Structure formats: structure tokens, C-alpha cells
Amino acid sequence: MYEVFGKDLDLSSFKTRGRAQLLQHIQRIVSMTAAVKSRVVHIDQKSCYICDSLSSTNVFRVHEYQYVKCNDCGHVYTSSRPSSSNLEEFYRTNEYWSEVTYANSETYLYRKAHVASPKYQFLRSFLKGNVRGMKWIDIGCGIGDVISVAKDDGFIVEGLELSDTSREFARQNFGIELKGMSIHDFINYPNAAPYDVISLIGLLEHVADPLSTLSKSVSLAHPNSLFLIQVPNADSLTTKLQQVFSANVYRHASPIEHIQLFTIESLSRLLSNFNLNVYGVWWHGLDIHQLFNELLIATPQYEHSEAQSLLTSIYNQLQREVDKTRQSDRILVVAGFSKPD
């Protein structure tokens, strides 16, 4: 299995929050989580999403939600979650994450060049020759930045995205018309399947039935299709930091955003249900960014200090060391139906 470690960020362009802005953002997430918990129907998740085991162990609590770890496959998930219909409605109507992180006029070009493009290039390294005319569908595609890069390289692209805000942003900034539907609705819609590339980047951790979601995605493939899948890594430095500083969580183990955290074992097990084999893994994340933010929250004097300047200047080197231990907070895999070389 081919592995890549490290994700360099251009820190001269990387937008970091000041302490006051970070604390405000965290409070917004805490308030949003409390509102969801009090207003929507919740389901007790008694068995593991991946292996259906009933045996689990409590690991940590975040904003009144309990995360548990499956004792059989290591998958981590919240023991209670909003219903499937509530989850879909939340992502269809909530604008905050989209506007702050993705549909942001100040950062989207940076994200396309330094986040979306490297992910595309990782997938592209598994394809030989010209890709012009090949078909790519991105399921839960956000603002469509990854398929925008694919389109620039010659792919015929299609994207599914529930968020009204994200779809409008994609239309205005990338000239891509995304469909406002889930994969469950799309398979009943006239489509151009099969697709050569099917991507689920930051999707499976949000859904109430990852097996069904992946099953329907697989129905859009042909025998030589490639899958590009990204999930949050439960075995990461970020997870360990958030276990200690659970009151400060605003990403990763944010329980209304990520009702599941994967391990490479639980992800591989999920893929094997559909005869999908992992060809390559790219370990990357924002674990050092998480660490820096914990310092910022804990110690106001850290902001604008020489220590902050020094650590920021070696951010990439520090993150690469985390990546080499396979404890990055994101796992990106390329998978297919053939046995890996």
C-alpha cells in the first residue's frame, strides 16, 4: 500500500484566528450544538456503524455528547445522534460552517490551490494518461473546489451538495451547477453513471448510515473506477488534545458535525464490505494548528509572542512529524476494486 506523509501549507496565506475571534467561534459552535441537542429528535446509536458490534467503551464527552469506541473494530462515534432527517435538514439549512470555512470569498482561492488541488493530484497520480472526457462525481462536495480542479484538467464533473449556500457559491465562483440532493435521492435521478472517479471527501463521518451511503456510491462505479475518500482520524493528535481540552472543541470531534471518527482499520473494514481495496493513503491534518490554538486559548500572552512566531515558522515541519506517526487528524485514501500493487 502506497503511503504519503505530510501536507505543506503556505503559511504566508494561511488564515489563522486571533484569540478573541477563536473564542467567539468556539462559543458559536457550543451554542449551535446545544440548540440542536435540545430541539431535534435523537437516536441512541447502540451498535457500531461499521461492524454492528454492541460492545463499546466510553472515551470522552464533548458538548454534552458522549463518544464511544467500538471494542471490535476501533471505530469511534457518538452514542446519541440527531435522526437522519434532522441531520439532512441541518446540513441543508445551516450556513455557518459553509460561510466561515468554505464559501468564504477571502479564502476559497487559497483553499482551491493549497487544499483541493493537492487532493486532486493525489488521486491523479493513480491515473495514467489523459483524463479529458473522463467522468467524476463528488458526493457531498461543499463548494465544489475539488471538482473545479478536476474540471480544469479535463474531467466532466458533477457534484451533490445539500447546502444552499455552498451550491450558490459554486455557481458564482466556479461556474459549476451542483445538485441539491443526497446520494440516496440521486440514484433515483436520471444520471450519467458509471463514473470513472467517485469522491466522498469529508462525508461519511456526517451520515447516519455510512454502509448505505457507500453502497449507493458503489452503484455508480464501473470495475476500474477509483474512489477518493477522506475521513477524520480517531487515532490522531487532535483527538488526544480534544480529550484533554474538550470544552474548546470547534472542529474534528465536534458532535453535530462529526458523529463518527474513523481509524484506518475501521475505514478499511467498511471498504472491504464492497470489495474495495486501499491503493494509497495520505496522512495529513491540522494537528499542530490545534495545538497552537490550545496554547492561544490557555495563555493570552502567547498571542503575538516570539514563541508564537517561532512555532508558526516551523508549522510544516512539526506537522510532517505528526503525519509520519500516522496520527494526523485526516485520512485520505484512494481505493478501487482491484488488488493493490
N, C-alpha and C positions, 0 to 999 in steps of 0.2 A: 504494500500500500504506500502510495506516494504521499509524503507529508511536507508541508511548508510551515515555517515558523516566522512570525513577525509581520507587523503591518506598520510601515512607516507613515507618520503623519507629518504634513508640512506645518510645523508649529507657528510659523510666521502668519499663517492664515487660520489656524485653529482657534475657534471662538470659545473662550472659557468664561464662566460666570464669576463675577465678583462675589464676595461673601454675602452681602445683603441680597443680591439677586438670587443666589443659590438657596438661601434660607427661605426666601419667598416662594421659590419654585417647589421646594420640599413641602412647605405648608399647603400649597395648592394641591399637590398630589395626596397628602394626608386628608385634606378636606374632601376631595373628589372620591377617595376610597371610602371614607365614612358615609358619604351620601349614597354611593352605590350599595354599600352593605346594608343600609337602613331602608332602602326604597325598593329593592328588586327581590324577586324570588331566588332563593338559594337552593342548591342541590348538594347533599352530602356525597362526596366522592369516596366511596368505601373501598373500591378496588383500584389497582394500578391501571393507568391508561394504556400502558404498553403490554404488560404480561398478564393482567387481570388478577394478580395476586392480592389476597386480602390481608397480607402481613406487611405492616409498615411501622416505622419508628418516627416519633416527633423529632424534628431537627431545630426549627426556630419559628418565632412568630414575627410577623411584620404587619403593622397597622391593623391589628385585631384578626388577622388571618393566620392560621396555622399551616406551615409547610411540613410535610411528612416525606420520608424516604422509603421507597419500596425495598423490602428486605431481600427480594429475589433478583431484581434487575438494576437496582440503584436509582431508578427514576425518582425525581423529586416533584411534588405537586401540592397544591393547597387542598386541605381536607374538606373544604366547602368552597363552592364557586357559584356565580350567577348562572341561571339557566341558559340554555343555548340561545333562546330567543332574546333574552336580556343582553347576552354578550354581543349578538349581532346588532341589536339596536344601539348599544353603547358605541360600537365602532362605526356605525353608520352616521351617528349624530354628533359624537364628541369631536370637537375641533382643537382641543388644547394641544395634544401631542403633535398633531399634524402641523399646526401653525408654529409651535415653538421649535420643533426639530426638523421637520421635513419640508413642509410648504412654507419655507422661510426665504423671502426674497434676498436676504443678506448672505445666506449660506448655501443655497441649493447648487450653485455652480461649483463651489468648493467640494460639496458632497459628491457631485457627479464625477469630478476629476479625481478625488482622493479616496472615495469610499466605493461608489458604484463601479467606476472603471476598473480598479484592481480586482473586484469580484468577477467582473465580466472576463477579464484577462485570465483569471484562474480557470474559469470554465473553458475559455477559448483554447487554452493550452492542451486540452484533451480532444480537440477537433483538428483534423488535417485539411489543408487546402482552403479554397474559397468558401465562405459561408453565404454568399449572396443568394437570396431566394429561399434559404432555409427558414423554418418557422419556429418562433419562440413564444411561449405563453408564460407570463409571470402572474402567479396566483397570490393575491394579497400584496399588490405591487407598490403600495404607497403612492408617491408622486410619479412613479414610472421612470426613475432615473436610470435603473439598470437596463431596462429595455430601450431607453433612449440611447444608451451607449451601444447596445446591440444593433439598433436600427441604423446608427451612424456607420456601422461596419457591414451593413448589407442584409441583416436579418429582416424578415417580415414579422412584425411583433404584434402581440395582443396582450392586454392586461386586465385583470379583475381587481377591483378595489371598492370596498363599501363606503369609504369616507367621501362625502360630497366635496369637502374642502380639498382633499388630495386630488380628486378627479378634475376639478376645475383648475387647480394649479398645473396639472399635467397638460391640460388643454392649452392653457395660456402660455406656458413656458417651454414645453417640449413639442407642442403640436401633435400630441397623442390623445386619441379618444379612448378612454378606459371604460370598461363596462362596470356598472354599479351593481354587481351581483357576486354571490359566493360561488365556489366551485360546485356546490350542491345544486344550485339553480342553473349554472352554466351548462352542465352536461345534458340538460333537457332543452337547451337552446341550440338553434342551428349553428354549428361551428365547423371549423376547417381542420378538425383532427384527422390524422395524428400530427403531433408537433415533434420537431427534432430536439428541442430543449424545453424542459418544463422546470420552472423555478418556484420555490416556496421559501422565500428569504424572510425570516422573522415572522412566520405564520403559525407553524404547528404549536408553538407554546401558548397561543391565544385561544385555540379551538377546544371545544368540549369533547370532540371525538377525532383524535388525530389519525386513527386507523381508517375511519370512513373518509376523511379528507384526503389521505394519501391514496386510498383505493380509487377514488374518483379521479384523482390526478393521474394515476397509472393508466386509467382507461383512455386517456388522451395520448398515450405513447405508442410508438412502434418498437420493434425489437432492438433497434440501435439508438433509441432516444437516450439523451443524457438528462439527469436531474441535478439541479443546483439547489441545495437545501442548507439553510442556516438556522441554528437554534442556540439559545443561551446555555452555557455550560454550568451545570451544578457543581462540578469539581473545579471551581475557579477561585482565584484570589479574591475577586469581587464578592463571591458568595461568602467566603470566610470573613471578609471585612463587614459585610452586612449582617452576619450573625452577631458580631460584636456591637455594631452601631445601627441596630435595627430601626431606631427612631428616625434616622436620616435617609432612609431608602427613597429614591425617586426614579430609579431605573433598575433593570435586571430582575431582582426579586420583588418587584412591585406587584402585589397580588391581584389587582384588577387589570393589569397589563399582561403579566406572565403568570398564568395559573399553573404552568409547568416549567421545570428546568430539566434539561436532558443531561445525560452523560454520553460519552461516545459508545458505551455498551448499550444503553437503552435506545439510542438512535439507531445503532446497527441492528438491534433486535427488531425494531419497528420496520426497518427497510427489508429485513430478511423475510418478513411475512409476505412480501410481494416479489420475492426473488431478486431484489435489488442488492447489488454489491457495491461497497465503497471503493472507488478508484483512487480518490485523493482527499486529504484533509488539510485544511488551512486553519491553523490555530492563531487567533488574533483577538484583540479586545481593548477595552479602556480601563484595565485594572489599575494601572498607575494613575490614571486620571481620577479614579475612585479614591485611591489612597491620598492623592493631593487634596481632594475635596474634604476628606475626613480631617486632614490637618487644618484646612481652612476653617471648617466649622468649629473645631475644638479650640483653636488658638487664633483670635483675631489678629495678633501681631504677625502671624505668618504671612498675611496678605501684603504684597509689595515688598517683602523682605528679601535679603540676599539669598536666604535659603530657598525661597520660592523661585527666584531667578535661576539659581544653580540647578535645582531639580528639574525645572521646566526645560532647561537647555539640554538635559540628558534624558528626557522623557522617552525617546525612541529606544535608546539603549536599554533602559530599565524595563520597558515593556517587552522587548525582544527576549530578555532573560526569563520573564514570566512565561512567555509563549513557548520557550524551549522546554519548560517543565510540563507543558500541556495543561496549564491551569489558567489559560486565557478565558475571558468570560463569553466568548463566542466560538462556536464550531461551525465551519463552513465545509460541506462535503460535496464532491461530485460523485454521482453513483449511476449505475446502469445495470442492464440485465446480464451482461457477460461477466466471466470471471476476470478479476483484475490481473494485469500483467505482473 
